[in-house]
Amino acid sequence: MTDHSILDASALHGWRKSSYSGPNSDSCVEVLDDHPSGIPVRDSKTPQGPALLFPAGPWSAFITSLRNGDLP
């Protein structure tokens, strides 16, 4: 994977709000599943802005660490 971002994240469809974002929060992280190049992540306040693109393996390890409380 050479690109680490998607310049216009609004061009992609199927975004979901992260379960770690509060239900009434205006500051949300959204992720997109099943993208062929990795896991896109964007700020919901700027859907036309860029999304960061993470490789699936490291993203999964990050989520596991969050769930296990391994991160400060």
Residue pairs with C-beta under 8 A, 6 or more apart in sequence:
1 37
1 38
1 53
1 55
3 37
3 53
4 52
4 53
5 50
5 51
5 52
5 53
6 12
6 40
6 50
6 51
6 53
7 50
8 48
8 49
8 50
9 15
9 40
9 42
9 47
9 48
9 49
9 50
9 51
10 47
10 48
12 32
12 35
12 40
12 51
14 32
14 33
14 34
15 30
15 31
15 32
15 42
15 44
15 47
16 30
16 31
16 32
16 33
17 28
17 29
17 30
17 44
18 28
18 29
18 30
18 31
20 29
20 66
21 27
21 28
21 29
21 44
26 45
27 43
27 44
27 45
28 43
28 44
28 45
29 41
29 42
29 43
29 44
30 41
30 42
30 43
30 44
30 47
31 39
31 40
31 41
32 39
32 40
32 41
32 42
32 51
33 39
35 53
37 53
38 53
38 54
38 55
38 56
38 59
39 53
39 54
39 55
39 56
39 59
40 51
40 52
40 53
41 51
41 52
41 53
41 54
42 49
42 50
42 51
42 52
43 49
54 62
65 71
